[in-house]
Amino acid sequence: MAEYDQELDACGLNCPLPILRAKKSLSSMETGQILHVVATDPGAIKDFEAFSNQTGNKLMDSREDSGKFYFLIQKA
């Protein structure tokens, strides 16, 4: 997995909270920095894809492992 600048633990949170927390975290980050998000809501996959398309932030990686979902988002 790539290196990242900040991590957000969104486990146990349901839509739209993981996205809202990610948006808040990204707002305090510099352009080009990477946010690593860990979530347990299966809906997060589609949510983060849509979030990336709408905001221009790059979804660098999206994967699932043992019921957890991992995302790497690069701030645009």
Phi, psi and omega in degrees: 000143182293161176285156180218163184264333183211149179238141178237121177264106181251021180297136180086353180264141178253160178313135005262012187302317178302320179293315181297318179293321179296318179300317180295316179297315181297328183296336180263003182259161178275154176304133179093345178286159186243132178255130177256121181247134174243125182223162178243353180279116180303334179291346183297331181300305179293322181300313182288329175296314180295317179302316180297315180297320184283327186260343183085356175288139187273123174276100186279329182205143178214118180212163180237139178210118177053044176081003175246149182244133184240134182227141171243121183238125178262128181291132180280000000 
